[in-house]
Amino acid sequence: MKILKLAEIIKNLNLKIEYGEKYKDRDVSGGYVSDLLSDVMANAKKGDIWITLQTHPNIVAVAVLKEISGIVIVGNRKPEPETLKKAEQEKIPIMTTELSGFEIVGRLYEMGIGAT
């Protein structure tokens, strides 16, 4: 399994950092894509990068619980202001992209990031 730095993923996928510039040195050891919080809680692993279209503050709580390395919000959606505030409190990087979840997951796979 390949481990990449969050900074490398941000650069290669041209992600916009909404919060967490100072946490770009985190390791990403796998990935998980889901929009159901209960699914992420049951199946995501520590060190995953999480791909979702959800924008509400509960995504940060789930990321903290599962020790997620960062969250990518797809489809040109933007996190709610309260989500960014919670991300700052909990030190969870949040990135955005105009790309679909399908395309981001494919590109992560090409970079060597797989399911954990």
N, C-alpha and C positions, 0 to 999 in steps of 0.2 A: 504494500500500500504506500502510495506517495504522500508525503506531507509537504504542503506549500505554505508560504507565509500569506497572510491575508493581503498584504501590499501587492504581491505578485498577481493575485486574482483580480484585485481592483484595477490594476494597470492593464492586464491582458483583456479584461472584459469591459474596460472603459466604464466602470461603475462610478456613480456619483456618491460621495460620502456625505450622508445627511448628518451623521454624528459618529464620532469615534476615530478621528484622524490619528490620535495618539496611541491607538490600539492596533495599528496596522501590522505590528510585528507578531501578532498571534499566529499560532500554527493552526492550519486547517487539515484535518486528517481524513475527512469524508464529507459527504453531503447528504442532505435530506430535503425532499420537496413535498410539501403538503400545505393545505389551507385549513385543515381541521386541527385545532389545538390539541384535542385529545389524542389524535394520531401521532402528533409530534411528541407529546409527553410519553406515549407508550413506546415509540420506536427510534427517535433520534438519539444520537450518541454524543458523548463529550467530544468536543473538537470539531463537530460538524459545522458546515455552513448551511444555513436554512434558507430555502427558496420559497417565497410565499407571495400572495397578492394581498394578504391582510395588512391593515395599516393602523389598527387600534392598539392601545397600550398593553393589552394582554399578551401580545407577542413577546414583549420584553420579559414579562413574568415567566413565560414558558422557556425562553432562552436562558434565563438565569437558572431555572430549575434543572435544565438539561445540560448546562455548561456549554452552550453553543458558542462558537468562535465569532459568529457574526450573522446578521440577517440581511438577505437581499430581497427587496420588494420589487416585483416585476410589473410590467405592463404600464409603465409611465405613471404609476400611482405614487403618491407622496404620503409619508407618515403623518399622522395627526400631531398637532403641537404637543399634546399630552404624552404621546408616544415618545417623542424626542426628549421631553423632560424626564421621563422615566428611564430612557436609555442612558441619559447622562448620570442619573442617580445610581444606576446599576452597572455602568461601564460596559454596555453592550453596543458594539458598532452596528450601525444601520446604513445600508447602501441602497440605492435605487438604480433602475435601468428602464429604458423604454422597451427592451426586449421581452419576449414572452418567457414564461417559466420553461417551456419546452426547449427554447433556444439556449437559454442560460445553462440548463442542465447538460445539454449536448456539448457546449463549450467547456464546461467544467470537466466532463468526462474526457474530452480531448486533451485537457491539461493534465490528466492523470488522477483526478479526484473521482472516487467511486463511492458507492454506498458502503456504509460501515456495518 
